[in-house]
Structures are given as C-alpha cells and as structure tokens.
C-alpha cells in the first residue's frame, strides 16, 4: 500500500474525519471506500450501455437515444435538487 499526501482545506479535512467517525472508519478507509465506489466516466458509460441494452431487450424495444438523453437529464435534475424536493 502506498502513502499519498493531499492538501485540502481544514473544513474539508474535518468533514472527512466526521463522516468517517460516523461510520466507525478511519479517514483513510473512508476515503478509499468513497473513491472505490465512485465510477469513472468510462465506467459510467459502460454501465449506461448495459442498462440501455437490458431495457431494449426486456422492457422496450423502441427505447431511443432521445429516451436515454431525457432520462439522463431527469436524473441530473434530481441530483441537483431542481426536482423532487419537498416544499
């Protein structure tokens, strides 16, 4: 295992420490877990392609690229809080 040093602001360092402690983990273990679980753009594209192939094969043969784009926009809107929030 290699050691790496990164420079981050104190508030972010403290937040990392708090998030790790809440999960009963060391900061190092928490960072490793988060990074390992975050897909790269290539991995996301591969996952999307597999999902689209599944939908076309099992649910909707006429699923188009426009449908994919619309679904991605919808997901981005949810993730950014533009939709799905309670008022």
Secondary structure, DSSP 8 states (H G I E B T S, - for coil): ---------HHHHHHHHHHHHHTT--HHHHHHHHHHHS--HHHHHHHHHHHHHHHHHHT-TT--HHHHHHHHHHHHHHHHTSSS---
